[in-house]
Amino acid sequence: MRTTRDTSADPARWTAAQQAVQPGPERHGDRARAAHRRLVLRRAVIGYGFSGPFLVLFAVVLLLPILAALSMAFTDFNLAAVRDPFGTRFVGLENFRRLLSDEVFRKAAWNTTVFVVFGVPLTLFCGLVAAVLLDSQVARFRSLFRVAFYTPVVTSIVGIAVAWRYVLDPDHGLVNSLLSLVGAHGPNWLGSPATALPSIIAMAVWRNLGFSMVIFLAGLQAVPDELREAARVDGAGRIKELRSITVPLLRPTMAFAAITTTIGYLNFFEEPFMMTGGGPLNSTMSVTMHMYQQGFRYGHYGYASSIAFVVVLVVALLTMVQLRLFRDNT
């Protein structure tokens, strides 16, 4: 008959037996880490499960076309290559060197620069003025004016182009009719190289100031009333209050409005496409319109892709510069 020893009489043996039965701190730590890993894995699977459809759509609709366009920028891909893709040749940086000798591209780049340099400040200034006026307590029918200012933003460019072509018509347009009342003879606004681009800039400012106005109105709502009241108690007028309090507090809002407006104006295409077709004498030709013509009219897809990525680089550089400037001034 087998007998069992009494381990209570030996403390060392009792401690060893307890440690053999009960798990130590190391085992508890391993179990906790395993449970944590399972929890993290479960959350990752659930997260990717929900975001999976978007990631697939993003890859198919955006990422793959972007990579394909980037690869085409270094080839001579054209209409003939559509029928025979294996006939495409790798040309390296030839398309980008061609940009430097392309007179139409240089003219389009100059027009786009003028459009951005004059259009962006005018749009932001008019939007800020409209927002300040509508935010004032003395403004009546504020909701009506907000809708009126913002309506052109959501209106089709086709309708806007038809309306502005009528307004700027040299014979029966509204502008020249008003000028004739004071004995002045208006020019052919869209038919003259000297006035075509300024006319399109004016239309773009009128069309887009509503967007800037809404952004500035949202920023003005965040300006504390206590600061304005303190400035008025100290004797500050409306202009000084605007310059010393409102505008400095609106710098983050201005940064957002400036960046979005600049990106939009660097890619301006609809206005000259609908109103002038890039003429007269390429005076309203934009970089994106030149890219469109090279790709869809002449079939030079590789060259058009190189223009597109130049635009992307310029947009990225200007965005970084603007972020740095506004960050340094805040």
VEXDREN-2710 file (C-alpha; in Angstrom, 1 decimal):
% VEXDREN-2710
k/r/px/py/pz
1/MET/0.0/0.0/0.0
2/ARG/1.3/3.4/-1.2
3/THR/1.6/6.2/1.4
4/THR/1.7/9.9/0.9
5/ARG/4.2/12.1/2.6
6/ASP/3.1/15.0/4.7
7/THR/4.6/18.1/3.0
8/SER/3.4/20.4/5.7
9/ALA/6.2/19.4/7.9
10/ASP/8.8/20.5/5.3
11/PRO/8.3/24.2/4.3
12/ALA/10.6/23.9/1.3
13/ARG/8.7/21.1/-0.2
14/TRP/5.4/22.8/0.5
15/THR/6.5/26.0/-1.3
16/ALA/7.7/23.9/-4.3
17/ALA/4.4/22.1/-4.4
18/GLN/2.4/25.4/-4.4
19/GLN/4.5/26.9/-7.2
20/ALA/3.9/23.7/-9.2
21/VAL/0.2/24.0/-8.8
22/GLN/-0.3/27.8/-9.1
23/PRO/1.0/29.7/-12.2
24/GLY/3.7/32.2/-11.7
25/PRO/3.8/35.9/-12.7
26/GLU/5.6/35.0/-15.9
27/ARG/2.6/32.8/-17.0
28/HIS/0.1/35.5/-16.1
29/GLY/2.2/38.0/-18.2
30/ASP/2.2/35.6/-21.2
31/ARG/-1.5/35.1/-21.0
32/ALA/-2.1/38.9/-20.8
33/ARG/0.1/39.5/-23.8
34/ALA/-1.6/36.8/-25.8
35/ALA/-5.0/38.2/-25.0
36/HIS/-3.9/41.6/-26.0
37/ARG/-2.5/40.4/-29.3
38/ARG/-5.8/38.6/-30.0
39/LEU/-7.7/41.8/-29.2
40/VAL/-5.5/43.9/-31.4
41/LEU/-5.8/41.4/-34.2
42/ARG/-9.6/41.3/-33.9
43/ARG/-9.8/45.1/-34.0
44/ALA/-7.5/45.2/-37.1
45/VAL/-9.6/42.6/-38.9
46/ILE/-12.8/44.5/-38.1
47/GLY/-11.3/47.8/-39.1
48/TYR/-9.9/46.5/-42.4
49/GLY/-13.2/44.8/-43.0
50/PHE/-15.1/48.1/-42.8
51/SER/-12.5/50.0/-44.7
52/GLY/-11.8/47.3/-47.3
53/PRO/-14.5/48.4/-49.8
54/PHE/-13.1/51.9/-49.8
55/LEU/-9.5/50.8/-50.1
56/VAL/-10.4/48.6/-53.1
57/LEU/-12.4/51.4/-54.7
58/PHE/-9.5/53.9/-54.0
59/ALA/-7.0/51.5/-55.6
60/VAL/-9.1/50.8/-58.7
61/VAL/-10.4/54.3/-59.3
62/LEU/-7.5/56.5/-58.1
63/LEU/-4.3/54.8/-57.3
64/LEU/-3.9/52.6/-60.4
65/PRO/-4.8/55.4/-62.8
66/ILE/-2.3/57.7/-61.1
67/LEU/0.5/55.1/-61.3
68/ALA/-0.5/54.4/-65.0
69/ALA/-0.4/58.1/-65.8
70/LEU/3.0/58.5/-64.0
71/SER/4.4/55.6/-66.1
72/MET/3.0/57.1/-69.3
73/ALA/4.8/60.4/-68.6
74/PHE/8.1/58.6/-69.4
75/THR/6.9/57.0/-72.6
76/ASP/5.7/58.1/-76.0
77/PHE/2.2/56.6/-75.5
78/ASN/-0.2/57.8/-78.1
79/LEU/-3.3/56.8/-80.1
80/ALA/-1.2/54.2/-82.0
81/ALA/-0.1/52.7/-78.8
82/VAL/-3.7/52.2/-77.8
83/ARG/-4.0/49.6/-80.6
84/ASP/-0.5/48.3/-80.1
85/PRO/0.5/48.8/-76.4
86/PHE/3.7/46.8/-76.9
87/GLY/4.9/49.4/-79.4
88/THR/5.2/52.0/-76.7
89/ARG/8.8/53.3/-76.2
90/PHE/10.4/54.5/-73.0
91/VAL/11.7/58.0/-73.6
92/GLY/12.8/59.0/-70.1
93/LEU/12.6/62.7/-69.4
94/GLU/12.1/63.6/-73.1
95/ASN/8.4/64.7/-72.4
96/PHE/9.5/67.0/-69.6
97/ARG/12.3/68.5/-71.8
98/ARG/9.7/69.1/-74.5
99/LEU/7.8/71.3/-72.1
100/LEU/10.6/73.8/-72.0
101/SER/10.5/74.3/-75.8
102/ASP/6.7/74.2/-76.1
103/GLU/5.6/77.8/-76.7
104/VAL/2.0/77.1/-76.1
105/PHE/2.9/75.5/-72.7
106/ARG/4.9/78.6/-71.7
107/LYS/2.0/80.8/-72.7
108/ALA/-0.4/78.7/-70.8
109/ALA/1.9/78.7/-67.7
110/TRP/2.0/82.5/-67.9
111/ASN/-1.7/82.8/-68.2
112/THR/-2.2/80.4/-65.3
113/THR/0.2/82.4/-63.2
114/VAL/-1.6/85.7/-63.9
115/PHE/-4.9/84.0/-63.2
116/VAL/-3.7/82.8/-59.8
117/VAL/-1.8/86.0/-58.8
118/PHE/-4.7/88.3/-59.4
119/GLY/-7.6/85.9/-59.0
120/VAL/-6.8/84.5/-55.6
121/PRO/-6.3/87.8/-53.7
122/LEU/-9.4/89.3/-55.3
123/THR/-11.5/86.3/-54.4
124/LEU/-10.3/86.2/-50.8
125/PHE/-10.7/90.0/-50.4
126/CYS/-14.2/90.1/-51.8
127/GLY/-15.2/87.0/-49.8
128/LEU/-13.9/88.6/-46.6
129/VAL/-15.7/91.9/-47.2
130/ALA/-19.0/90.1/-48.0
131/ALA/-18.5/87.9/-44.8
132/VAL/-17.8/90.9/-42.6
133/LEU/-20.8/92.8/-44.0
134/LEU/-23.2/89.8/-43.5
135/ASP/-21.8/89.1/-40.1
136/SER/-22.5/92.7/-38.8
137/GLN/-25.6/93.2/-36.7
138/VAL/-27.0/95.9/-38.9
139/ALA/-27.2/93.8/-42.0
140/ARG/-30.7/93.0/-43.0
141/PHE/-31.8/90.0/-45.1
142/ARG/-28.6/88.2/-44.3
143/SER/-29.9/84.8/-45.2
144/LEU/-31.1/86.1/-48.6
145/PHE/-27.7/87.6/-49.4
146/ARG/-25.9/84.5/-48.3
147/VAL/-27.9/82.4/-50.7
148/ALA/-27.4/85.0/-53.4
149/PHE/-23.6/85.0/-53.0
150/TYR/-23.3/81.3/-52.8
151/THR/-25.6/80.4/-55.7
152/PRO/-22.9/80.9/-58.4
153/VAL/-20.7/78.3/-56.6
154/VAL/-23.3/75.5/-57.1
155/THR/-24.5/76.7/-60.5
156/SER/-23.4/74.9/-63.6
157/ILE/-20.5/76.5/-65.5
158/VAL/-22.5/76.1/-68.7
159/GLY/-25.2/78.4/-67.5
160/ILE/-22.7/80.9/-66.0
161/ALA/-20.7/80.9/-69.3
162/VAL/-23.8/81.6/-71.4
163/ALA/-24.8/84.4/-69.0
164/TRP/-21.4/86.1/-69.0
165/ARG/-21.0/85.8/-72.7
166/TYR/-24.2/87.7/-73.1
167/VAL/-23.1/90.3/-70.5
168/LEU/-19.7/90.8/-72.3
169/ASP/-21.1/90.7/-75.8
170/PRO/-19.5/93.6/-77.7
171/ASP/-22.7/94.6/-79.5
172/HIS/-25.6/93.9/-77.3
173/GLY/-23.9/93.0/-73.9
174/LEU/-24.9/94.6/-70.6
175/VAL/-21.5/96.0/-69.9
176/ASN/-21.0/97.8/-73.2
177/SER/-24.6/99.0/-73.1
178/LEU/-23.9/100.7/-69.7
179/LEU/-20.7/102.2/-71.1
180/SER/-22.6/103.6/-74.1
181/LEU/-24.8/105.5/-71.7
182/VAL/-21.8/107.6/-70.7
183/GLY/-20.5/107.9/-74.2
184/ALA/-17.8/105.2/-73.9
185/HIS/-17.3/102.5/-76.5
186/GLY/-16.7/99.2/-74.8
187/PRO/-14.1/96.7/-76.3
188/ASN/-14.7/93.2/-77.5
189/TRP/-14.1/91.7/-74.0
190/LEU/-13.7/88.1/-75.0
191/GLY/-12.4/88.7/-78.5
192/SER/-9.4/90.8/-77.6
193/PRO/-6.1/89.3/-76.2
194/ALA/-5.8/92.3/-73.9
195/THR/-9.2/91.9/-72.2
196/ALA/-10.1/88.2/-72.6
197/LEU/-8.1/87.0/-69.6
198/PRO/-9.1/89.9/-67.2
199/SER/-12.7/89.2/-68.2
200/ILE/-12.4/85.5/-67.2
201/ILE/-10.7/86.5/-64.0
202/ALA/-13.6/88.8/-63.1
203/MET/-16.1/86.0/-63.8
204/ALA/-14.0/83.5/-61.7
205/VAL/-13.9/86.0/-58.8
206/TRP/-17.7/86.6/-59.0
207/ARG/-18.3/82.8/-59.2
208/ASN/-16.1/81.7/-56.3
209/LEU/-16.3/84.5/-53.8
210/GLY/-19.4/82.8/-52.3
211/PHE/-17.2/79.9/-51.2
212/SER/-14.7/82.2/-49.5
213/MET/-17.6/84.1/-47.9
214/VAL/-19.0/80.9/-46.3
215/ILE/-15.5/79.9/-45.0
216/PHE/-14.9/83.4/-43.5
217/LEU/-18.4/83.5/-42.0
218/ALA/-17.6/80.3/-40.2
219/GLY/-14.4/81.8/-39.0
220/LEU/-16.1/85.0/-37.8
221/GLN/-18.5/82.9/-35.7
222/ALA/-15.5/81.7/-33.7
223/VAL/-14.2/85.2/-32.9
224/PRO/-15.1/85.9/-29.2
225/ASP/-17.5/88.8/-28.8
226/GLU/-15.7/89.7/-25.6
227/LEU/-12.6/90.8/-27.6
228/ARG/-14.7/92.9/-29.9
229/GLU/-16.5/94.6/-27.0
230/ALA/-13.2/95.2/-25.2
231/ALA/-11.9/96.9/-28.4
232/ARG/-14.9/99.1/-28.7
233/VAL/-14.6/100.1/-25.0
234/ASP/-11.0/101.1/-25.7
235/GLY/-12.2/103.3/-28.5
236/ALA/-11.3/101.2/-31.5
237/GLY/-13.3/101.8/-34.6
238/ARG/-14.7/99.2/-37.0
239/ILE/-11.6/99.3/-39.3
240/LYS/-9.1/99.1/-36.4
241/GLU/-11.1/96.3/-34.8
242/LEU/-11.1/94.4/-38.1
243/ARG/-7.4/94.9/-38.6
244/SER/-6.2/94.3/-35.0
245/ILE/-8.6/91.6/-33.8
246/THR/-10.7/90.0/-36.5
247/VAL/-8.0/89.5/-39.2
248/PRO/-5.3/88.0/-36.9
249/LEU/-7.8/85.5/-35.4
250/LEU/-8.9/84.6/-39.0
251/ARG/-5.4/83.5/-40.1
252/PRO/-6.2/79.7/-39.9
253/THR/-9.4/80.3/-41.8
254/MET/-7.5/82.4/-44.4
255/ALA/-4.9/79.7/-44.8
256/PHE/-7.6/77.1/-45.6
257/ALA/-9.4/79.5/-48.0
258/ALA/-6.1/80.6/-49.7
259/ILE/-4.9/77.0/-50.2
260/THR/-8.2/75.7/-51.6
261/THR/-8.7/78.7/-53.8
262/THR/-5.1/78.5/-55.1
263/ILE/-5.4/74.8/-55.9
264/GLY/-8.7/75.5/-57.8
265/TYR/-7.3/78.4/-59.8
266/LEU/-4.1/76.5/-60.7
267/ASN/-6.4/73.9/-62.3
268/PHE/-8.8/76.4/-64.0
269/PHE/-10.2/74.8/-67.1
270/GLU/-13.9/75.3/-67.4
271/GLU/-13.9/79.0/-67.7
272/PRO/-11.7/79.3/-70.8
273/PHE/-13.0/76.1/-72.3
274/MET/-16.6/77.3/-72.2
275/MET/-16.1/81.0/-73.0
276/THR/-13.1/81.4/-75.3
277/GLY/-11.8/78.0/-76.2
278/GLY/-8.3/79.2/-75.1
279/GLY/-8.3/82.1/-77.5
280/PRO/-7.9/84.6/-78.9
281/LEU/-4.2/83.8/-79.8
282/ASN/-3.9/81.5/-76.8
283/SER/-4.4/84.5/-74.5
284/THR/-6.7/82.5/-72.2
285/MET/-5.1/79.1/-72.6
286/SER/-4.5/77.4/-69.3
287/VAL/-2.1/74.6/-68.4
288/THR/-4.9/72.2/-67.7
289/MET/-6.6/73.1/-71.0
290/HIS/-3.3/72.6/-72.9
291/MET/-3.0/69.2/-71.2
292/TYR/-6.6/68.3/-72.2
293/GLN/-5.9/69.3/-75.8
294/GLN/-2.7/67.3/-76.0
295/GLY/-4.3/64.2/-74.5
296/PHE/-7.9/64.1/-76.0
297/ARG/-7.5/66.2/-79.1
298/TYR/-4.1/65.2/-80.4
299/GLY/-3.7/61.8/-78.6
300/HIS/-0.3/62.6/-77.1
301/TYR/-1.1/60.8/-73.8
302/GLY/2.5/60.6/-72.6
303/TYR/3.1/64.3/-73.1
304/ALA/-0.2/65.1/-71.5
305/SER/0.7/63.0/-68.5
306/SER/4.0/64.9/-68.0
307/ILE/2.0/68.2/-68.0
308/ALA/-0.3/66.7/-65.4
309/PHE/2.5/65.8/-63.0
310/VAL/4.1/69.2/-63.4
311/VAL/0.8/70.7/-62.3
312/VAL/0.8/68.3/-59.3
313/LEU/4.3/69.3/-58.3
314/VAL/3.5/73.0/-58.5
315/VAL/0.3/72.6/-56.5
316/ALA/2.3/70.6/-53.8
317/LEU/5.1/73.2/-53.6
318/LEU/2.7/76.2/-53.4
319/THR/0.6/74.4/-50.7
320/MET/3.7/73.8/-48.6
321/VAL/4.9/77.4/-49.0
322/GLN/1.4/78.8/-48.0
323/LEU/1.3/76.5/-45.0
324/ARG/4.7/77.7/-43.9
325/LEU/3.8/81.3/-44.4
326/PHE/0.6/81.2/-42.5
327/ARG/2.2/79.0/-39.8
328/ASP/5.0/81.5/-39.3
329/ASN/2.5/84.4/-39.0
330/THR/0.3/82.7/-36.4
END
